[in-house]
Amino acid sequence: MKTTSVPTRVLDLVLTGSGEDIAALTAIARDAGALVFRTAPTRTDDGRQRVFLRLHLHHR
């Protein structure tokens, strides 16, 4: 049986928004198995939060 690797693409995202929105999107990425890295949130000048996510996207 021959197995082939699935191509992986890396996607870096910057999310800016409320803590609840960022938490929800982070959970979706984690549950999908795509989340590789997430920074701690930093506060923006207008009071929102900013995080950086790195995702590995597996294409079939």
All heavy atoms as TSV, in Angstrom:
chain	resi	resn	atom	element	x	y	z
A	1	MET	N	N	0.850	-1.177	0.000
A	1	MET	CA	C	0.000	0.000	0.000
A	1	MET	C	C	0.892	1.236	0.000
A	1	MET	O	O	1.762	1.392	0.848
A	1	MET	CB	C	-0.905	-0.017	1.224
A	1	MET	CG	C	-1.743	1.205	1.371
A	1	MET	SD	S	-2.758	1.053	2.857
A	1	MET	CE	C	-4.056	2.101	2.400
A	2	LYS	N	N	0.663	2.095	-0.955
A	2	LYS	CA	C	1.460	3.310	-1.076
A	2	LYS	C	C	0.708	4.466	-0.413
A	2	LYS	O	O	-0.473	4.668	-0.663
A	2	LYS	CB	C	1.707	3.622	-2.547
A	2	LYS	CG	C	2.554	4.841	-2.755
A	2	LYS	CD	C	2.770	5.103	-4.227
A	2	LYS	CE	C	3.565	6.372	-4.401
A	2	LYS	NZ	N	3.717	6.715	-5.805
A	3	THR	N	N	1.413	5.192	0.436
A	3	THR	CA	C	0.806	6.373	1.052
A	3	THR	C	C	1.481	7.604	0.495
A	3	THR	O	O	2.689	7.617	0.238
A	3	THR	CB	C	0.962	6.358	2.584
A	3	THR	OG1	O	2.338	6.320	2.903
A	3	THR	CG2	C	0.240	5.166	3.198
A	4	THR	N	N	0.698	8.617	0.291
A	4	THR	CA	C	1.238	9.891	-0.182
A	4	THR	C	C	0.965	10.949	0.863
A	4	THR	O	O	-0.043	10.908	1.567
A	4	THR	CB	C	0.595	10.316	-1.517
A	4	THR	OG1	O	-0.810	10.434	-1.334
A	4	THR	CG2	C	0.878	9.297	-2.613
A	5	SER	N	N	1.881	11.876	0.968
A	5	SER	CA	C	1.679	12.945	1.941
A	5	SER	C	C	0.704	13.973	1.383
A	5	SER	O	O	0.615	14.195	0.182
A	5	SER	CB	C	3.009	13.610	2.290
A	5	SER	OG	O	3.557	14.214	1.141
A	6	VAL	N	N	-0.030	14.562	2.283
A	6	VAL	CA	C	-0.987	15.606	1.916
A	6	VAL	C	C	-0.261	16.940	1.942
A	6	VAL	O	O	0.405	17.251	2.924
A	6	VAL	CB	C	-2.171	15.624	2.909
A	6	VAL	CG1	C	-3.130	16.756	2.580
A	6	VAL	CG2	C	-2.881	14.288	2.902
A	7	PRO	N	N	-0.324	17.716	0.849
A	7	PRO	CA	C	0.358	19.010	0.845
A	7	PRO	C	C	-0.162	19.914	1.974
A	7	PRO	O	O	-1.354	19.944	2.257
A	7	PRO	CB	C	0.007	19.607	-0.513
A	7	PRO	CG	C	-0.518	18.488	-1.329
A	7	PRO	CD	C	-1.040	17.460	-0.386
A	8	THR	N	N	0.744	20.607	2.617
A	8	THR	CA	C	0.379	21.512	3.706
A	8	THR	C	C	0.742	22.930	3.313
A	8	THR	O	O	1.838	23.186	2.835
A	8	THR	CB	C	1.130	21.141	5.000
A	8	THR	OG1	O	0.781	19.807	5.354
A	8	THR	CG2	C	0.758	22.063	6.131
A	9	ARG	N	N	-0.180	23.831	3.521
A	9	ARG	CA	C	0.076	25.250	3.311
A	9	ARG	C	C	0.054	25.942	4.660
A	9	ARG	O	O	-0.725	25.583	5.533
A	9	ARG	CB	C	-0.985	25.858	2.398
A	9	ARG	CG	C	-0.902	25.299	0.998
A	9	ARG	CD	C	-1.912	25.899	0.093
A	9	ARG	NE	N	-1.707	27.335	0.004
A	9	ARG	CZ	C	-2.550	28.162	-0.592
A	9	ARG	NH1	N	-3.640	27.696	-1.130
A	9	ARG	NH2	N	-2.304	29.441	-0.637
A	10	VAL	N	N	0.897	26.926	4.826
A	10	VAL	CA	C	0.959	27.699	6.061
A	10	VAL	C	C	0.238	29.012	5.831
A	10	VAL	O	O	0.466	29.694	4.828
A	10	VAL	CB	C	2.422	27.961	6.477
A	10	VAL	CG1	C	2.481	28.862	7.691
A	10	VAL	CG2	C	3.127	26.655	6.751
A	11	LEU	N	N	-0.628	29.356	6.767
A	11	LEU	CA	C	-1.370	30.609	6.703
A	11	LEU	C	C	-1.151	31.361	8.012
A	11	LEU	O	O	-1.408	30.824	9.093
A	11	LEU	CB	C	-2.861	30.326	6.512
A	11	LEU	CG	C	-3.801	31.527	6.484
A	11	LEU	CD1	C	-3.490	32.415	5.274
A	11	LEU	CD2	C	-5.238	31.067	6.451
A	12	ASP	N	N	-0.632	32.575	7.913
A	12	ASP	CA	C	-0.457	33.434	9.081
A	12	ASP	C	C	-1.567	34.476	9.078
A	12	ASP	O	O	-1.782	35.153	8.072
A	12	ASP	CB	C	0.902	34.134	9.048
A	12	ASP	CG	C	2.058	33.179	9.249
A	12	ASP	OD1	O	1.899	32.209	10.016
A	12	ASP	OD2	O	3.122	33.392	8.651
A	13	LEU	N	N	-2.275	34.560	10.196
A	13	LEU	CA	C	-3.397	35.496	10.317
A	13	LEU	C	C	-3.154	36.466	11.462
A	13	LEU	O	O	-2.601	36.092	12.495
A	13	LEU	CB	C	-4.696	34.749	10.629
A	13	LEU	CG	C	-5.258	33.811	9.595
A	13	LEU	CD1	C	-6.498	33.109	10.154
A	13	LEU	CD2	C	-5.623	34.566	8.349
A	14	VAL	N	N	-3.616	37.686	11.284
A	14	VAL	CA	C	-3.672	38.660	12.367
A	14	VAL	C	C	-5.150	38.895	12.637
A	14	VAL	O	O	-5.888	39.305	11.738
A	14	VAL	CB	C	-3.000	39.992	11.979
A	14	VAL	CG1	C	-3.115	40.995	13.119
A	14	VAL	CG2	C	-1.558	39.776	11.593
A	15	LEU	N	N	-5.588	38.586	13.846
A	15	LEU	CA	C	-6.980	38.811	14.230
A	15	LEU	C	C	-7.047	40.008	15.166
A	15	LEU	O	O	-6.288	40.086	16.130
A	15	LEU	CB	C	-7.556	37.589	14.938
A	15	LEU	CG	C	-7.590	36.284	14.165
A	15	LEU	CD1	C	-8.156	35.179	15.049
A	15	LEU	CD2	C	-8.413	36.431	12.911
A	16	THR	N	N	-7.954	40.911	14.884
A	16	THR	CA	C	-8.194	42.061	15.749
A	16	THR	C	C	-9.678	42.112	16.033
A	16	THR	O	O	-10.487	42.117	15.109
A	16	THR	CB	C	-7.741	43.370	15.070
A	16	THR	OG1	O	-6.366	43.262	14.729
A	16	THR	CG2	C	-7.922	44.557	15.986
A	17	GLY	N	N	-10.033	42.124	17.312
A	17	GLY	CA	C	-11.446	42.168	17.668
A	17	GLY	C	C	-11.639	41.977	19.154
A	17	GLY	O	O	-10.710	42.144	19.947
A	18	SER	N	N	-12.840	41.588	19.513
A	18	SER	CA	C	-13.141	41.355	20.924
A	18	SER	C	C	-12.512	40.038	21.361
A	18	SER	O	O	-12.244	39.152	20.542
A	18	SER	CB	C	-14.657	41.305	21.152
A	18	SER	OG	O	-15.194	40.122	20.597
A	19	GLY	N	N	-12.292	39.906	22.646
A	19	GLY	CA	C	-11.734	38.672	23.183
A	19	GLY	C	C	-12.605	37.473	22.878
A	19	GLY	O	O	-12.096	36.382	22.606
A	20	GLU	N	N	-13.928	37.660	22.909
A	20	GLU	CA	C	-14.856	36.559	22.636
A	20	GLU	C	C	-14.753	36.094	21.183
A	20	GLU	O	O	-14.775	34.894	20.907
A	20	GLU	CB	C	-16.296	36.971	22.951
A	20	GLU	CG	C	-16.559	37.228	24.418
A	20	GLU	CD	C	-16.157	38.637	24.866
A	20	GLU	OE1	O	-15.931	39.517	23.994
A	20	GLU	OE2	O	-16.046	38.848	26.079
A	21	ASP	N	N	-14.659	37.045	20.253
A	21	ASP	CA	C	-14.546	36.686	18.837
A	21	ASP	C	C	-13.238	35.955	18.563
A	21	ASP	O	O	-13.207	34.950	17.846
A	21	ASP	CB	C	-14.637	37.918	17.948
A	21	ASP	CG	C	-16.019	38.540	17.940
A	21	ASP	OD1	O	-16.994	37.852	18.311
A	21	ASP	OD2	O	-16.129	39.725	17.567
A	22	ILE	N	N	-12.149	36.455	19.138
A	22	ILE	CA	C	-10.849	35.823	18.941
A	22	ILE	C	C	-10.853	34.420	19.542
A	22	ILE	O	O	-10.346	33.474	18.937
A	22	ILE	CB	C	-9.726	36.689	19.523
A	22	ILE	CG1	C	-9.574	37.960	18.667
A	22	ILE	CG2	C	-8.419	35.921	19.610
A	22	ILE	CD1	C	-8.628	38.988	19.238
A	23	ALA	N	N	-11.448	34.262	20.724
A	23	ALA	CA	C	-11.524	32.950	21.365
A	23	ALA	C	C	-12.314	31.968	20.504
A	23	ALA	O	O	-11.932	30.796	20.361
A	23	ALA	CB	C	-12.148	33.072	22.755
A	24	ALA	N	N	-13.411	32.430	19.912
A	24	ALA	CA	C	-14.235	31.554	19.074
A	24	ALA	C	C	-13.474	31.112	17.827
A	24	ALA	O	O	-13.486	29.926	17.465
A	24	ALA	CB	C	-15.523	32.266	18.683
A	25	LEU	N	N	-12.796	32.029	17.164
A	25	LEU	CA	C	-12.040	31.677	15.961
A	25	LEU	C	C	-10.846	30.790	16.286
A	25	LEU	O	O	-10.510	29.880	15.519
A	25	LEU	CB	C	-11.594	32.939	15.229
A	25	LEU	CG	C	-12.733	33.723	14.578
A	25	LEU	CD1	C	-12.238	35.084	14.099
A	25	LEU	CD2	C	-13.333	32.939	13.430
A	26	THR	N	N	-10.214	31.022	17.424
A	26	THR	CA	C	-9.112	30.171	17.857
A	26	THR	C	C	-9.615	28.749	18.112
A	26	THR	O	O	-8.964	27.768	17.723
A	26	THR	CB	C	-8.442	30.741	19.123
A	26	THR	OG1	O	-7.953	32.059	18.837
A	26	THR	CG2	C	-7.298	29.878	19.592
A	27	ALA	N	N	-10.773	28.621	18.752
A	27	ALA	CA	C	-11.344	27.303	19.033
A	27	ALA	C	C	-11.680	26.552	17.743
A	27	ALA	O	O	-11.438	25.346	17.641
A	27	ALA	CB	C	-12.587	27.441	19.903
A	28	ILE	N	N	-12.191	27.259	16.759
A	28	ILE	CA	C	-12.508	26.629	15.478
A	28	ILE	C	C	-11.239	26.090	14.824
A	28	ILE	O	O	-11.202	24.948	14.357
A	28	ILE	CB	C	-13.235	27.619	14.546
A	28	ILE	CG1	C	-14.639	27.920	15.085
A	28	ILE	CG2	C	-13.293	27.092	13.117
A	28	ILE	CD1	C	-15.315	29.100	14.415
A	29	ALA	N	N	-10.187	26.894	14.806
A	29	ALA	CA	C	-8.925	26.466	14.199
A	29	ALA	C	C	-8.319	25.287	14.962
A	29	ALA	O	O	-7.813	24.338	14.361
A	29	ALA	CB	C	-7.940	27.633	14.157
A	30	ARG	N	N	-8.380	25.343	16.291
A	30	ARG	CA	C	-7.832	24.260	17.120
A	30	ARG	C	C	-8.618	22.971	16.896
A	30	ARG	O	O	-8.043	21.896	16.692
A	30	ARG	CB	C	-7.861	24.659	18.595
A	30	ARG	CG	C	-7.258	23.610	19.518
A	30	ARG	CD	C	-7.360	23.998	20.984
A	30	ARG	NE	N	-8.755	24.214	21.376
A	30	ARG	CZ	C	-9.250	25.380	21.771
A	30	ARG	NH1	N	-8.489	26.445	21.864
A	30	ARG	NH2	N	-10.518	25.489	22.098
A	31	ASP	N	N	-9.952	23.060	16.916
A	31	ASP	CA	C	-10.792	21.874	16.741
A	31	ASP	C	C	-10.629	21.254	15.352
A	31	ASP	O	O	-10.800	20.053	15.191
A	31	ASP	CB	C	-12.260	22.212	16.995
A	31	ASP	CG	C	-12.532	22.569	18.454
A	31	ASP	OD1	O	-11.656	22.307	19.317
A	31	ASP	OD2	O	-13.614	23.119	18.728
A	32	ALA	N	N	-10.307	22.084	14.365
A	32	ALA	CA	C	-10.083	21.582	13.003
A	32	ALA	C	C	-8.694	20.974	12.841
A	32	ALA	O	O	-8.384	20.395	11.806
A	32	ALA	CB	C	-10.277	22.715	11.996
A	33	GLY	N	N	-7.852	21.107	13.857
A	33	GLY	CA	C	-6.505	20.572	13.791
A	33	GLY	C	C	-5.550	21.430	12.992
A	33	GLY	O	O	-4.484	20.972	12.603
A	34	ALA	N	N	-5.909	22.679	12.746
A	34	ALA	CA	C	-5.086	23.555	11.916
A	34	ALA	C	C	-4.184	24.482	12.722
A	34	ALA	O	O	-3.193	24.987	12.195
A	34	ALA	CB	C	-5.982	24.397	11.008
A	35	LEU	N	N	-4.511	24.719	13.979
A	35	LEU	CA	C	-3.781	25.703	14.779
A	35	LEU	C	C	-2.402	25.181	15.161
A	35	LEU	O	O	-2.265	24.105	15.738
A	35	LEU	CB	C	-4.574	26.047	16.039
A	35	LEU	CG	C	-3.980	27.139	16.933
A	35	LEU	CD1	C	-3.918	28.462	16.203
A	35	LEU	CD2	C	-4.796	27.263	18.207
A	36	VAL	N	N	-1.381	25.948	14.831
A	36	VAL	CA	C	-0.010	25.599	15.159
A	36	VAL	C	C	0.516	26.513	16.263
A	36	VAL	O	O	1.208	26.078	17.170
A	36	VAL	CB	C	0.900	25.721	13.916
A	36	VAL	CG1	C	2.360	25.485	14.270
A	36	VAL	CG2	C	0.443	24.761	12.834
A	37	PHE	N	N	0.178	27.804	16.189
A	37	PHE	CA	C	0.736	28.787	17.103
A	37	PHE	C	C	-0.253	29.925	17.283
A	37	PHE	O	O	-0.939	30.306	16.344
A	37	PHE	CB	C	2.055	29.326	16.522
A	37	PHE	CG	C	2.692	30.402	17.329
A	37	PHE	CD1	C	3.389	30.106	18.484
A	37	PHE	CD2	C	2.604	31.725	16.932
A	37	PHE	CE1	C	3.979	31.109	19.237
A	37	PHE	CE2	C	3.187	32.729	17.674
A	37	PHE	CZ	C	3.884	32.415	18.833
A	38	ARG	N	N	-0.310	30.480	18.497
A	38	ARG	CA	C	-1.131	31.655	18.796
A	38	ARG	C	C	-0.384	32.505	19.805
A	38	ARG	O	O	0.130	32.006	20.795
A	38	ARG	CB	C	-2.477	31.247	19.396
A	38	ARG	CG	C	-3.373	32.421	19.761
A	38	ARG	CD	C	-4.617	31.920	20.476
A	38	ARG	NE	N	-5.537	32.968	20.776
A	38	ARG	CZ	C	-5.566	33.656	21.919
A	38	ARG	NH1	N	-4.693	33.397	22.867
A	38	ARG	NH2	N	-6.453	34.600	22.121
A	39	THR	N	N	-0.305	33.804	19.532
A	39	THR	CA	C	0.363	34.694	20.468
A	39	THR	C	C	-0.590	35.078	21.590
A	39	THR	O	O	-1.813	34.919	21.470
A	39	THR	CB	C	0.830	35.994	19.786
A	39	THR	OG1	O	-0.312	36.702	19.276
A	39	THR	CG2	C	1.822	35.714	18.668
A	40	ALA	N	N	-0.025	35.615	22.652
A	40	ALA	CA	C	-0.849	36.204	23.705
A	40	ALA	C	C	-1.481	37.480	23.149
A	40	ALA	O	O	-0.892	38.156	22.306
A	40	ALA	CB	C	0.010	36.532	24.922
A	41	PRO	N	N	-2.684	37.819	23.591
A	41	PRO	CA	C	-3.331	39.017	23.061
A	41	PRO	C	C	-2.633	40.295	23.519
A	41	PRO	O	O	-2.115	40.367	24.634
A	41	PRO	CB	C	-4.747	38.946	23.615
A	41	PRO	CG	C	-4.676	38.029	24.783
A	41	PRO	CD	C	-3.530	37.110	24.545
A	42	THR	N	N	-2.618	41.263	22.630
A	42	THR	CA	C	-2.160	42.605	22.972
A	42	THR	C	C	-3.311	43.565	22.718
A	42	THR	O	O	-4.135	43.345	21.830
A	42	THR	CB	C	-0.938	43.031	22.135
A	42	THR	OG1	O	-1.267	42.950	20.752
A	42	THR	CG2	C	0.268	42.150	22.415
A	43	ARG	N	N	-3.381	44.605	23.497
A	43	ARG	CA	C	-4.470	45.574	23.376
A	43	ARG	C	C	-4.114	46.628	22.341
A	43	ARG	O	O	-2.992	47.120	22.308
A	43	ARG	CB	C	-4.739	46.234	24.729
A	43	ARG	CG	C	-6.015	47.059	24.719
A	43	ARG	CD	C	-6.581	47.373	26.071
A	43	ARG	NE	N	-7.084	46.303	26.881
A	43	ARG	CZ	C	-8.172	45.576	26.649
A	43	ARG	NH1	N	-8.849	45.755	25.549
A	43	ARG	NH2	N	-8.577	44.667	27.479
A	44	THR	N	N	-5.082	46.962	21.479
A	44	THR	CA	C	-4.888	48.003	20.479
A	44	THR	C	C	-5.290	49.350	21.071
A	44	THR	O	O	-5.853	49.425	22.166
A	44	THR	CB	C	-5.724	47.720	19.215
A	44	THR	OG1	O	-7.106	47.730	19.560
A	44	THR	CG2	C	-5.354	46.375	18.598
A	45	ASP	N	N	-5.002	50.413	20.333
A	45	ASP	CA	C	-5.315	51.771	20.806
A	45	ASP	C	C	-6.805	51.986	21.035
A	45	ASP	O	O	-7.200	52.787	21.877
A	45	ASP	CB	C	-4.805	52.819	19.813
A	45	ASP	CG	C	-3.291	52.870	19.757
A	45	ASP	OD1	O	-2.639	52.431	20.728
A	45	ASP	OD2	O	-2.757	53.336	18.730
A	46	ASP	N	N	-7.638	51.280	20.294
A	46	ASP	CA	C	-9.086	51.464	20.431
A	46	ASP	C	C	-9.729	50.450	21.381
A	46	ASP	O	O	-10.948	50.311	21.425
A	46	ASP	CB	C	-9.766	51.434	19.065
A	46	ASP	CG	C	-9.575	50.124	18.328
A	46	ASP	OD1	O	-8.958	49.196	18.894
A	46	ASP	OD2	O	-10.032	50.031	17.175
A	47	GLY	N	N	-8.909	49.706	22.136
A	47	GLY	CA	C	-9.443	48.811	23.156
A	47	GLY	C	C	-9.695	47.385	22.712
A	47	GLY	O	O	-10.027	46.534	23.526
A	48	ARG	N	N	-9.547	47.118	21.419
A	48	ARG	CA	C	-9.718	45.748	20.954
A	48	ARG	C	C	-8.443	44.962	21.231
A	48	ARG	O	O	-7.456	45.508	21.694
A	48	ARG	CB	C	-10.036	45.734	19.454
A	48	ARG	CG	C	-11.361	46.417	19.150
A	48	ARG	CD	C	-11.688	46.389	17.679
A	48	ARG	NE	N	-10.679	47.117	16.916
A	48	ARG	CZ	C	-10.571	47.063	15.601
A	48	ARG	NH1	N	-11.395	46.319	14.889
A	48	ARG	NH2	N	-9.633	47.748	14.970
A	49	GLN	N	N	-8.486	43.665	20.958
A	49	GLN	CA	C	-7.327	42.802	21.147
A	49	GLN	C	C	-6.799	42.346	19.803
A	49	GLN	O	O	-7.534	42.262	18.821
A	49	GLN	CB	C	-7.699	41.585	21.995
A	49	GLN	CG	C	-8.071	41.927	23.406
A	49	GLN	CD	C	-8.380	40.686	24.215
A	49	GLN	OE1	O	-8.157	39.565	23.786
A	49	GLN	NE2	N	-8.903	40.893	25.405
A	50	ARG	N	N	-5.499	42.027	19.776
A	50	ARG	CA	C	-4.856	41.540	18.556
A	50	ARG	C	C	-4.061	40.281	18.891
A	50	ARG	O	O	-3.343	40.249	19.889
A	50	ARG	CB	C	-3.913	42.583	17.991
A	50	ARG	CG	C	-3.192	42.122	16.737
A	50	ARG	CD	C	-2.188	43.144	16.215
A	50	ARG	NE	N	-2.844	44.385	15.879
A	50	ARG	CZ	C	-2.515	45.570	16.406
A	50	ARG	NH1	N	-1.546	45.667	17.269
A	50	ARG	NH2	N	-3.166	46.656	16.051
A	51	VAL	N	N	-4.218	39.250	18.059
A	51	VAL	CA	C	-3.411	38.029	18.177
A	51	VAL	C	C	-2.942	37.617	16.789
A	51	VAL	O	O	-3.547	37.981	15.779
A	51	VAL	CB	C	-4.173	36.846	18.828
A	51	VAL	CG1	C	-4.579	37.155	20.241
A	51	VAL	CG2	C	-5.358	36.432	17.996
A	52	PHE	N	N	-1.873	36.856	16.759
A	52	PHE	CA	C	-1.354	36.278	15.531
A	52	PHE	C	C	-1.559	34.774	15.614
A	52	PHE	O	O	-1.237	34.158	16.627
A	52	PHE	CB	C	0.137	36.588	15.371
A	52	PHE	CG	C	0.419	38.044	15.185
A	52	PHE	CD1	C	0.590	38.869	16.280
A	52	PHE	CD2	C	0.511	38.599	13.919
A	52	PHE	CE1	C	0.842	40.224	16.133
A	52	PHE	CE2	C	0.770	39.952	13.768
A	52	PHE	CZ	C	0.929	40.763	14.864
A	53	LEU	N	N	-2.109	34.195	14.539
A	53	LEU	CA	C	-2.312	32.755	14.457
A	53	LEU	C	C	-1.502	32.201	13.298
A	53	LEU	O	O	-1.410	32.843	12.244
A	53	LEU	CB	C	-3.776	32.408	14.205
A	53	LEU	CG	C	-4.838	32.860	15.186
A	53	LEU	CD1	C	-6.202	32.367	14.720
A	53	LEU	CD2	C	-4.542	32.382	16.579
A	54	ARG	N	N	-0.941	31.031	13.482
A	54	ARG	CA	C	-0.328	30.295	12.367
A	54	ARG	C	C	-1.122	29.006	12.218
A	54	ARG	O	O	-1.295	28.250	13.165
A	54	ARG	CB	C	1.136	29.989	12.630
A	54	ARG	CG	C	1.704	29.074	11.530
A	54	ARG	CD	C	3.177	29.102	11.451
A	54	ARG	NE	N	3.550	30.376	10.827
A	54	ARG	CZ	C	4.803	30.777	10.706
A	54	ARG	NH1	N	5.782	30.047	11.155
A	54	ARG	NH2	N	5.061	31.924	10.121
A	55	LEU	N	N	-1.598	28.799	11.003
A	55	LEU	CA	C	-2.400	27.613	10.697
A	55	LEU	C	C	-1.703	26.775	9.642
A	55	LEU	O	O	-1.070	27.310	8.742
A	55	LEU	CB	C	-3.782	28.030	10.169
A	55	LEU	CG	C	-4.578	29.028	10.997
A	55	LEU	CD1	C	-5.874	29.361	10.282
A	55	LEU	CD2	C	-4.849	28.496	12.379
A	56	HIS	N	N	-1.815	25.458	9.770
A	56	HIS	CA	C	-1.405	24.541	8.710
A	56	HIS	C	C	-2.675	24.023	8.068
A	56	HIS	O	O	-3.515	23.417	8.731
A	56	HIS	CB	C	-0.606	23.364	9.280
A	56	HIS	CG	C	0.821	23.705	9.532
A	56	HIS	ND1	N	1.719	22.776	9.979
A	56	HIS	CD2	C	1.521	24.856	9.401
A	56	HIS	CE1	C	2.902	23.347	10.113
A	56	HIS	NE2	N	2.811	24.606	9.778
A	57	LEU	N	N	-2.815	24.299	6.782
A	57	LEU	CA	C	-3.997	23.886	6.048
A	57	LEU	C	C	-3.627	22.675	5.201
A	57	LEU	O	O	-2.674	22.709	4.422
A	57	LEU	CB	C	-4.498	25.022	5.154
A	57	LEU	CG	C	-4.762	26.342	5.885
A	57	LEU	CD1	C	-5.199	27.405	4.884
A	57	LEU	CD2	C	-5.797	26.150	6.972
A	58	HIS	N	N	-4.360	21.590	5.363
A	58	HIS	CA	C	-4.094	20.340	4.659
A	58	HIS	C	C	-5.080	20.228	3.506
A	58	HIS	O	O	-6.275	20.174	3.694
A	58	HIS	CB	C	-4.248	19.144	5.594
A	58	HIS	CG	C	-3.388	19.257	6.814
A	58	HIS	ND1	N	-2.047	18.984	6.788
A	58	HIS	CD2	C	-3.678	19.652	8.068
A	58	HIS	CE1	C	-1.544	19.180	7.991
A	58	HIS	NE2	N	-2.504	19.599	8.785
A	59	HIS	N	N	-4.548	20.190	2.284
A	59	HIS	CA	C	-5.384	20.096	1.089
A	59	HIS	C	C	-5.389	18.679	0.562
A	59	HIS	O	O	-4.371	18.003	0.555
A	59	HIS	CB	C	-4.855	21.042	-0.006
A	59	HIS	CG	C	-4.953	22.474	0.379
A	59	HIS	ND1	N	-6.098	23.196	0.250
A	59	HIS	CD2	C	-4.052	23.312	0.954
A	59	HIS	CE1	C	-5.902	24.414	0.698
A	59	HIS	NE2	N	-4.664	24.520	1.122
A	60	ARG	N	N	-6.538	18.241	0.133
A	60	ARG	CA	C	-6.670	16.900	-0.469
A	60	ARG	C	C	-7.107	17.038	-1.890
A	60	ARG	O	O	-7.775	17.878	-2.295
A	60	ARG	CB	C	-7.690	16.073	0.320
A	60	ARG	CG	C	-7.188	15.819	1.712
A	60	ARG	CD	C	-8.115	14.833	2.413
A	60	ARG	NE	N	-7.691	14.679	3.770
A	60	ARG	CZ	C	-6.900	13.696	4.196
A	60	ARG	NH1	N	-6.502	12.800	3.358
A	60	ARG	NH2	N	-6.557	13.613	5.441
